[in-house]
Amino acid sequence: MKDVVIIGGGTVGLWCAWHLHQAGRRVTIVDKGDFTDGCSFGNAGMIVPSHFIPMASPGIISKGIQWMFKKDSPFYIRPRFNLELAQWLWSFYRSSTKKHVAESVALLRDLHTESRELYRQLNQSTDFNFGFEQKGILMLFKSAAAEHDELEMAEAAHQLGIDAIHLTPEKLKQVEPGIQMDVRGAVHYPGDAHVTPHVFMRQMVNHLKQEGVEFLSGKEITGVHDHGQTGAEVSTADGDILQAQKIIVATGSWSGKLLKKTGYRLPMQDGKGYSMTLERPSLKPSIPSILHEARVAITPMGDDLRISGTLEISGMDDQVNPHKVNSILKAVPEYYPGMKIKDAGPVWFGYRPCTPDGMPYIGPLQSDSAVIMATGHAMMGLSLAPVTGRIVKDMLAGISSGHALNKTEPSRFR
Ligand SMILES: Cc1cc2nc3c(=O)[nH]c(=O)nc-3n(C[C@H](O)[C@H](O)[C@H](O)COP(=O)(O)OP(=O)(O)OC[C@H]3O[C@@H](n4cnc5c(N)ncnc54)[C@H](O)[C@@H]3O)c2cc1C
């Protein structure tokens, strides 16, 4: 029998492996892919204590409905008859309350902040240099309505003890000299940081392999069987059975489907997003930014620049929506007039694992379970992965995580 089997070698699975290995556990990571691509590779790389509001929040429903009818909007749900989607939307609607936000903000702030420090420490250690930088992020806005929203958010940040600095266009020039911006202003969150995600992933896989963590690639798990205190087992598509003391499910957007096969309800939708990475662009901001109206993220990564955006809930297909890609690229020179993009290179896409309330699933599948969920981090999976791994490690050791985790219980929609 194995000690710990982690299903899924994305950023969440790898960080769980890192913490568990450090704690002396014998870890096996199983993935249907080969640990070289996936949602954790092409994302915007932002570590975001500033993102303390969960995706399900008041106002998002009306905004989402307006966006849904615009071809080039940053958010899209493909209309279809699908019971799981209908149930997910209903739970999303019911979760989008002031009470839910009030109960989540401090936890999200603390989780992101702890993660940032874990990335910082790891980036300084041997084997790692994945471009961790704490320069903050700029929330750039062009309209009065967006300014109003951003200043309201900055005020909420202050109340939580998070630094948020309102910058006029003149002050922006001092913060980002040499980069022309056509905006009404910005809010700078200096506590945020960024990394180069694909470099982190490659270095983490190599490091864990050198440390003796077992990697099994090309193995799709088709069933998870929880035997409680005596352990658990997983079955693979090629007919193998792996038994373990503990199983960690870190399968990102596939988690709901995997658990459903085994009879557990874990509401989840996949939010497709795109990114393009410009190699050595002639103009490159040094501080990452989010273009408020367009919901596009701009992240400097070494010599390169990554541009990413959109959230499409359209089922898992391999189609690239040209309208969405064009609207991402079109937005860039509207905010940074000097950045004319002629060739954005190949389009990457990944699926954000979205729960109906915008909070991840971290914890046992049920009471006395040998199966621990570590998934559902939506647009914050890179940022929340290190702390998720630490919490999972403590759960396996029977130690309190130090956080009140009722908001992340996997059973909360049952
Ligand atoms: C455009 C875009 C920009 C983003 N920007 C940011 C950002 O700036 N900051 C941030 O924090 N987050 C960001 N995200 C979100 C972040 O990328 C995800 O939340 C995160 O990568 C999810 O990690 P994960 O490990 O849970 O899932 P994944 O990376 O999807 O990994 C899951 C793994 O499980 C494997 N798997 C699935 N099913 C099975 C099975 N049955 N058997 C075996 N293996 C299986 C898959 O092959 C995969 O390797 C962004 C996402 C997108 C799309």
The ligand as a Tripos MOL2 file, in Angstrom:
@<TRIPOS>MOLECULE
LIG
   53    58     1     0     0
SMALL
NO_CHARGES

@<TRIPOS>ATOM
      1 C1         -6.0750   32.6270  -18.4700 C.3       1 LIG1
      2 C2         -5.8950   32.2500  -17.0250 C.ar      1 LIG1
      3 C3         -5.2250   33.1110  -16.1670 C.ar      1 LIG1
      4 C4         -5.0820   32.7700  -14.8190 C.ar      1 LIG1
      5 N1         -4.3630   33.5980  -13.9970 N.ar      1 LIG1
      6 C5         -4.1960   33.2810  -12.6970 C.ar      1 LIG1
      7 C6         -3.4270   34.1180  -11.8350 C.ar      1 LIG1
      8 O1         -2.8710   35.1240  -12.2460 O.2       1 LIG1
      9 N2         -3.3300   33.7810  -10.5220 N.ar      1 LIG1
     10 C7         -3.9320   32.6500  -10.0210 C.ar      1 LIG1
     11 O2         -3.8410   32.4110   -8.8240 O.2       1 LIG1
     12 N3         -4.6300   31.8170  -10.8330 N.ar      1 LIG1
     13 C8         -4.7740   32.0970  -12.1430 C.ar      1 LIG1
     14 N4         -5.4840   31.2700  -12.9660 N.ar      1 LIG1
     15 C9         -6.1080   30.0870  -12.3950 C.3       1 LIG1
     16 C10        -5.0980   28.9630  -12.1750 C.3       1 LIG1
     17 O3         -4.3670   28.7480  -13.3600 O.3       1 LIG1
     18 C11        -5.8350   27.6970  -11.7680 C.3       1 LIG1
     19 O4         -6.6700   27.9610  -10.6650 O.3       1 LIG1
     20 C12        -4.8460   26.6180  -11.3690 C.3       1 LIG1
     21 O5         -3.9100   26.3640  -12.3980 O.3       1 LIG1
     22 C13        -5.5710   25.3260  -11.0190 C.3       1 LIG1
     23 O6         -4.5810   24.4080  -10.6230 O.3       1 LIG1
     24 P1         -4.9540   22.9130  -10.3060 P.3       1 LIG1
     25 O7         -3.7090   22.2370   -9.8890 O.co2     1 LIG1
     26 O8         -6.1280   22.8710   -9.3800 O.co2     1 LIG1
     27 O9         -5.5220   22.3310  -11.6810 O.3       1 LIG1
     28 P2         -4.7680   21.9760  -13.0440 P.3       1 LIG1
     29 O10        -3.5810   22.8270  -13.2690 O.co2     1 LIG1
     30 O11        -5.8190   21.9270  -14.0810 O.co2     1 LIG1
     31 O12        -4.2120   20.5180  -12.7690 O.3       1 LIG1
     32 C14        -5.0850   19.4160  -12.6620 C.3       1 LIG1
     33 C15        -4.3090   18.1930  -13.1420 C.3       1 LIG1
     34 O13        -5.1120   17.0410  -12.8940 O.3       1 LIG1
     35 C16        -4.9490   16.1530  -13.9760 C.3       1 LIG1
     36 N5         -6.1240   15.2810  -14.0060 N.ar      1 LIG1
     37 C17        -7.4080   15.6720  -14.1700 C.ar      1 LIG1
     38 N6         -8.2290   14.6060  -14.1150 N.ar      1 LIG1
     39 C18        -7.4410   13.5170  -13.9340 C.ar      1 LIG1
     40 C19        -7.7120   12.1310  -13.7900 C.ar      1 LIG1
     41 N7         -8.9570   11.6650  -13.8380 N.pl3     1 LIG1
     42 N8         -6.6710   11.2900  -13.6290 N.ar      1 LIG1
     43 C20        -5.3810   11.7570  -13.5690 C.ar      1 LIG1
     44 N9         -5.0750   13.0720  -13.6970 N.ar      1 LIG1
     45 C21        -6.0940   13.9400  -13.8560 C.ar      1 LIG1
     46 C22        -4.8320   17.0550  -15.1840 C.3       1 LIG1
     47 O14        -4.1890   16.4010  -16.2530 O.3       1 LIG1
     48 C23        -4.0290   18.2260  -14.6400 C.3       1 LIG1
     49 O15        -2.6420   18.0640  -14.8540 O.3       1 LIG1
     50 C24        -5.6400   31.5660  -14.3230 C.ar      1 LIG1
     51 C25        -6.2820   30.6950  -15.1950 C.ar      1 LIG1
     52 C26        -6.4070   31.0120  -16.5400 C.ar      1 LIG1
     53 C27        -7.0950   30.0530  -17.4570 C.3       1 LIG1
@<TRIPOS>BOND
     1     1     2 1
     2     2     3 ar
     3     2    52 ar
     4     3     4 ar
     5     4     5 ar
     6     4    50 ar
     7     5     6 ar
     8     6     7 ar
     9     6    13 1
    10     7     8 2
    11     7     9 ar
    12     9    10 ar
    13    10    11 2
    14    10    12 ar
    15    12    13 ar
    16    13    14 ar
    17    14    15 1
    18    14    50 ar
    19    15    16 1
    20    16    17 1
    21    16    18 1
    22    18    19 1
    23    18    20 1
    24    20    21 1
    25    20    22 1
    26    22    23 1
    27    23    24 1
    28    24    25 2
    29    24    26 1
    30    24    27 1
    31    27    28 1
    32    28    29 2
    33    28    30 1
    34    28    31 1
    35    31    32 1
    36    32    33 1
    37    33    34 1
    38    33    48 1
    39    34    35 1
    40    35    36 1
    41    35    46 1
    42    36    37 ar
    43    36    45 ar
    44    37    38 ar
    45    38    39 ar
    46    39    40 ar
    47    39    45 ar
    48    40    41 1
    49    40    42 ar
    50    42    43 ar
    51    43    44 ar
    52    44    45 ar
    53    46    47 1
    54    46    48 1
    55    48    49 1
    56    50    51 ar
    57    51    52 ar
    58    52    53 1
@<TRIPOS>SUBSTRUCTURE
     1 LIG1         1 GROUP 0 **** ****
